Amino acid sequence: MDKGKRALILSIIIFLVCIAITIYVSNNRVAPTKIINKVKKEIKLEVDIADSSIKKDLSNKVDYLIYGTTIDEGYFNKYYFRRGEESIKGDIFNLDNETRLRIVLDYLNYSNKFSPLKNKVTGIEDVDSNIRFEGLDSVKQVSVNDVSKYYKILFGDIEYELENVSGCFGYYYDSKNSLYYEIDPSCGGTSDTNVYVYKTNYRKTDNTAYVDVYFGYVKEEDNTYTIYSDYNLTNKIEIKDFKFGNKFINEDNYEKFEHYRFNFKLDKDNNYYFTNISY
């Protein structure tokens, strides 16, 4: 066999071997591991709020929400607590349109944003009747513009409906003149239980702020006082040498009491508005 034929045969053999190797590799290739690009979730750590003015603002707003005005003594009568069916001021734990309006109007009322009534006749029967029998000074008014302004400060830029706020401490909406009227209440009441409030852990993450609020309850029974850690008055707490009026919830014992977290969001005007209560 001459050299030419041998070279041809060798070339054919090499070609066939290459095809065989290619087929083998193709059939036995291990599939490459899929690489999934996972977006890393940045863990947002809570940091303490150092600005005393922000802490004061958040503290006041918690008071407006649960009571109506600042709780200067650290406690208030349960009759005025915005919670549960017994409340005469709505339920902050089950917020609706009317309760939000009441919170805003209470704030405006208690902070002296209402002004003396200007018209002797409003066209609203209950208001006009009160003017006739109690005098013009028994009714005050505030503009819807003020209501809208402070609504946004307390609850942000959300939709709401202007309406009458019913109840013993009620407000009347005058759509014609864009006003709210407040009549001096002739009703009232009290409870044998007082609510004590302790606020702590003013913290934030980015544009969210938090305040941890603890509640204690003091019930008067036969000239003695019993302290409870829960709204339903089932869990008694012993406080040594307790005297009514003492702020018995403190940094050493607050974790024994009922706890809720009040959540706020920062808006474009650097104002923290309330969003919800978490448990």
C-alpha positions as CSV (number, residue, x, y, z in Angstrom):
1,M,0.0,0.0,0.0
2,D,1.5,3.3,-1.0
3,K,1.8,6.3,1.2
4,G,-1.1,8.1,-0.3
5,K,-3.6,5.4,0.5
6,R,-2.3,5.1,4.0
7,A,-2.7,8.8,4.6
8,L,-6.2,8.7,3.3
9,I,-7.2,5.8,5.6
10,L,-5.6,7.5,8.6
11,S,-7.5,10.7,7.9
12,I,-10.8,8.8,7.7
13,I,-10.0,7.0,11.0
14,I,-9.2,10.3,12.7
15,F,-12.4,11.8,11.3
16,L,-14.5,9.0,12.6
17,V,-12.9,9.1,16.0
18,C,-13.6,12.8,16.2
19,I,-17.3,12.2,15.4
20,A,-17.5,9.5,18.0
21,I,-16.0,11.7,20.6
22,T,-18.3,14.6,19.8
23,I,-21.4,12.3,20.0
24,Y,-20.2,10.9,23.3
25,V,-19.6,14.3,24.9
26,S,-22.9,15.6,23.6
27,N,-24.8,12.7,25.1
28,N,-23.0,12.7,28.5
29,R,-22.6,16.4,29.0
30,V,-23.6,17.6,32.6
31,A,-26.1,20.4,32.4
32,P,-24.6,23.6,33.8
33,T,-25.9,24.8,37.2
34,K,-28.5,27.5,36.8
35,I,-27.5,30.8,38.4
36,I,-30.4,32.7,39.8
37,N,-29.8,36.3,40.4
38,K,-31.4,37.0,43.7
39,V,-32.1,40.6,44.8
40,K,-30.6,41.0,48.2
41,K,-33.2,42.4,50.6
42,E,-31.6,45.1,52.7
43,I,-32.3,44.6,56.3
44,K,-33.6,47.9,57.7
45,L,-32.4,48.4,61.2
46,E,-34.3,50.5,63.7
47,V,-32.4,53.4,65.1
48,D,-33.3,55.6,68.0
49,I,-34.7,59.0,67.3
50,A,-32.4,61.6,68.8
51,D,-34.3,64.8,67.8
52,S,-36.3,65.8,70.9
53,S,-38.7,67.9,68.8
54,I,-39.6,64.8,66.7
55,K,-40.1,62.7,69.8
56,K,-42.3,65.4,71.4
57,D,-44.4,65.6,68.2
58,L,-44.9,61.8,68.0
59,S,-45.7,61.7,71.7
60,N,-48.4,64.4,71.3
61,K,-49.9,62.6,68.3
62,V,-50.2,59.4,70.3
63,D,-52.1,61.4,72.9
64,Y,-54.4,63.0,70.3
65,L,-55.2,59.6,68.9
66,I,-56.0,57.8,72.1
67,Y,-57.4,60.6,74.2
68,G,-57.9,63.9,72.4
69,T,-55.3,66.2,73.9
70,T,-51.9,65.9,75.6
71,I,-51.9,63.5,78.6
72,D,-49.9,65.8,80.9
73,E,-50.4,63.8,84.1
74,G,-49.7,60.4,82.4
75,Y,-53.2,59.1,82.9
76,F,-56.8,59.8,82.1
77,N,-60.3,58.4,82.8
78,K,-61.2,55.3,80.8
79,Y,-64.5,56.9,79.8
80,Y,-62.5,59.0,77.4
81,F,-60.3,56.3,76.0
82,R,-60.8,55.8,72.3
83,R,-61.1,52.1,72.6
84,G,-63.9,49.6,72.6
85,E,-67.7,49.9,72.6
86,E,-67.8,51.8,75.9
87,S,-65.8,54.7,74.4
88,I,-67.7,57.9,73.7
89,K,-65.0,59.2,71.3
90,G,-64.7,56.4,68.8
91,D,-62.2,53.5,68.6
92,I,-58.6,54.1,67.5
93,F,-58.1,50.3,67.3
94,N,-60.9,50.1,64.6
95,L,-60.6,53.4,62.8
96,D,-63.3,54.6,60.5
97,N,-64.0,57.9,58.7
98,E,-66.0,59.4,61.6
99,T,-63.4,58.6,64.2
100,R,-60.6,60.1,62.2
101,L,-62.7,63.3,61.8
102,R,-63.4,63.3,65.5
103,I,-59.7,63.1,66.3
104,V,-58.9,66.0,64.1
105,L,-61.8,68.1,65.4
106,D,-61.0,67.3,69.0
107,Y,-57.4,68.4,68.4
108,L,-58.6,71.7,66.8
109,N,-61.1,72.2,69.7
110,Y,-58.7,71.4,72.5
111,S,-55.9,73.5,71.0
112,N,-58.2,76.5,70.7
113,K,-58.4,76.5,66.9
114,F,-62.2,77.0,67.0
115,S,-63.5,80.6,67.0
116,P,-66.6,82.3,68.2
117,L,-69.7,81.8,66.1
118,K,-70.3,84.6,63.6
119,N,-73.8,83.9,62.4
120,K,-76.9,83.9,64.6
121,V,-78.6,81.5,62.2
122,T,-76.7,78.5,60.7
123,G,-79.6,76.6,59.1
124,I,-78.7,73.5,61.1
125,E,-81.6,72.8,63.5
126,D,-79.6,71.5,66.5
127,V,-77.1,74.3,66.3
128,D,-79.7,77.0,65.9
129,S,-81.8,75.6,68.7
130,N,-78.8,75.6,71.0
131,I,-78.1,79.3,70.1
132,R,-81.7,80.2,70.9
133,F,-81.7,78.5,74.4
134,E,-78.0,78.8,75.4
135,G,-76.8,81.9,73.6
136,L,-74.4,82.5,70.8
137,D,-71.4,81.9,73.0
138,S,-72.4,78.2,73.4
139,V,-71.4,77.4,69.8
140,K,-68.0,77.7,68.2
141,Q,-66.9,77.2,64.6
142,V,-63.8,76.1,62.6
143,S,-63.2,76.2,58.8
144,V,-63.1,73.1,56.7
145,N,-59.8,74.4,55.4
146,D,-58.3,74.1,58.9
147,V,-59.9,70.6,59.2
148,S,-58.2,69.6,55.9
149,K,-54.9,71.0,56.9
150,Y,-54.7,69.2,60.2
151,Y,-56.3,66.0,58.8
152,K,-53.2,65.8,56.6
153,I,-50.9,66.4,59.5
154,L,-52.4,63.6,61.5
155,F,-53.4,61.1,58.8
156,G,-51.6,62.0,55.7
157,D,-52.9,62.6,52.2
158,I,-55.8,60.1,52.2
159,E,-59.4,60.4,50.9
160,Y,-62.1,61.1,53.5
161,E,-65.7,62.3,53.6
162,L,-66.8,65.3,55.5
163,E,-69.8,64.4,57.7
164,N,-71.4,65.1,61.1
165,V,-69.6,63.6,64.1
166,S,-72.3,62.2,66.4
167,G,-72.4,61.6,70.1
168,C,-72.3,63.5,73.3
169,F,-69.2,65.4,72.2
170,G,-70.3,66.0,68.6
171,Y,-69.6,68.3,65.7
172,Y,-71.9,69.5,63.0
173,Y,-70.9,69.9,59.4
174,D,-72.1,72.9,57.4
175,S,-71.5,72.2,53.8
176,K,-73.0,75.5,52.6
177,N,-70.5,77.6,54.5
178,S,-67.6,75.1,54.7
179,L,-67.6,75.1,58.5
180,Y,-67.8,72.7,61.5
181,Y,-69.7,73.7,64.6
182,E,-69.1,72.6,68.2
183,I,-71.7,72.9,70.9
184,D,-70.8,73.0,74.5
185,P,-71.7,69.5,75.7
186,S,-74.4,69.1,78.4
187,C,-73.6,65.5,78.9
188,G,-70.7,63.8,80.5
189,G,-69.7,60.9,82.6
190,T,-66.8,59.1,84.3
191,S,-65.5,55.6,84.9
192,D,-64.1,53.9,88.0
193,T,-61.0,53.0,86.0
194,N,-58.2,55.2,84.9
195,V,-55.8,54.5,82.0
196,Y,-52.0,55.0,82.5
197,V,-49.8,55.5,79.5
198,Y,-46.1,54.9,79.1
199,K,-44.3,55.7,75.8
200,T,-40.9,54.5,75.0
201,N,-38.6,53.3,72.1
202,Y,-38.9,56.2,69.8
203,R,-37.3,54.7,66.7
204,K,-37.2,55.0,62.9
205,T,-36.2,53.2,59.7
206,D,-35.8,55.4,56.7
207,N,-39.2,57.2,56.4
208,T,-41.1,55.3,59.1
209,A,-41.2,56.1,62.8
210,Y,-42.4,54.0,65.7
211,V,-43.5,54.6,69.3
212,D,-44.0,51.7,71.7
213,V,-47.0,52.5,74.0
214,Y,-47.8,50.6,77.1
215,F,-51.1,50.8,79.0
216,G,-51.9,50.1,82.7
217,Y,-55.3,50.3,84.3
218,V,-56.2,51.4,87.8
219,K,-59.7,50.4,89.1
220,E,-61.1,52.0,92.2
221,E,-63.0,49.5,94.4
222,D,-64.3,50.3,97.8
223,N,-61.8,53.1,98.3
224,T,-58.9,50.9,97.3
225,Y,-57.1,50.7,94.0
226,T,-56.3,47.6,92.0
227,I,-53.8,47.7,89.1
228,Y,-54.3,45.7,86.0
229,S,-52.0,45.1,83.0
230,D,-54.8,44.6,80.5
231,Y,-57.9,46.4,79.1
232,N,-60.3,43.7,80.3
233,L,-59.0,44.0,83.9
234,T,-58.1,40.3,84.3
235,N,-54.4,40.4,85.1
236,K,-53.6,42.1,88.4
237,I,-50.2,43.7,88.9
238,E,-48.8,44.3,92.4
239,I,-47.1,47.8,92.8
240,K,-45.5,48.4,96.2
241,D,-46.7,51.6,98.0
242,F,-49.0,52.6,95.1
243,K,-50.8,55.9,95.5
244,F,-53.3,57.2,93.1
245,G,-51.8,59.6,90.6
246,N,-48.3,58.0,90.8
247,K,-46.8,57.1,87.4
248,F,-46.2,53.5,88.3
249,I,-45.2,52.3,84.8
250,N,-41.5,52.9,84.3
251,E,-38.4,51.6,82.5
252,D,-38.0,48.8,85.0
253,N,-41.5,47.3,84.7
254,Y,-43.1,48.5,81.5
255,E,-42.8,45.1,79.7
256,K,-45.3,43.7,82.2
257,F,-48.1,45.8,80.7
258,E,-50.2,45.8,77.6
259,H,-48.2,46.9,74.6
260,Y,-49.0,48.3,71.2
261,R,-46.8,49.9,68.5
262,F,-47.9,53.2,66.9
263,N,-46.6,53.5,63.4
264,F,-46.0,56.8,61.5
265,K,-44.8,57.7,58.0
266,L,-42.7,60.7,57.0
267,D,-44.2,62.9,54.2
268,K,-42.6,65.4,51.9
269,D,-43.0,68.2,54.4
270,N,-41.0,66.3,57.1
271,N,-44.1,65.6,59.0
272,Y,-44.8,62.2,60.6
273,Y,-48.4,61.1,60.1
274,F,-50.1,58.2,61.7
275,T,-50.7,55.0,59.7
276,N,-51.7,52.1,62.0
277,I,-51.3,50.3,65.3
278,S,-49.5,47.0,65.3
279,Y,-49.6,44.3,68.1
